[in-house]
Amino acid sequence: MGKHRILLVHNNKQEFRSLKDFLGAEDFEVVAVADEVALKENMGDFNPDLIMLPVELSAKSGIELCEEIKQKQDYSEIFIVLLSQKKEDHNIIAGLESGADDFLFQPVHERVLLGRLRALLKRRQNKPAHQEETALIIDQDRYLIIAKGVEYYLPKKEFEILSLLNSRPNKVFSRDEIKNAIWDNFEKVRGRTVDVHIRKIREKIGAGLITTVKGVGYRLELN
């Protein structure tokens, strides 16, 4: 098995040079980049297994970048570890809700970091064989969807709609039922809002799981 590839985005050049050297000595293949542009340029060519992404970046928050990456199907299986210089609960919550697989504070203790990274990467290596055959798994704690063995991170409303449909597979949920369950002020939700969210879910996890029942609503079909 080849080396695991880690892409570091740094907001502290000295600290991340030290981390790069440390992880390289631990038999990881590491590339360090300075900003969002370099991150996106390297993702396709380097094909990382894991990205270490600071929350505090100059152009855009690492939390926003994490959410963008996790929403792209080609990158949905990349692990993302967010790093922050500020020990604030709202940062942790927002980071995990964006799809981050872990959240650490800077400066990072190297041995603690190594243990966390290896635990994440081992999770993919030890994925149960039956997972590939399971049509849909929903991880409520991490807002994680596993559809036919592939992991996806969905935005909050899309995740909640899919969870609702999954609560009673093969039942047809009307648009009003979905709006009433998902939105607090459902009376103000536009008529096609549910349809738009369903379309986005289908684009990400495939069109085959959710069936449209004309004039009624939607159902999740699980065999």
Disulfide bonds with the S-S distance in Angstrom:
none
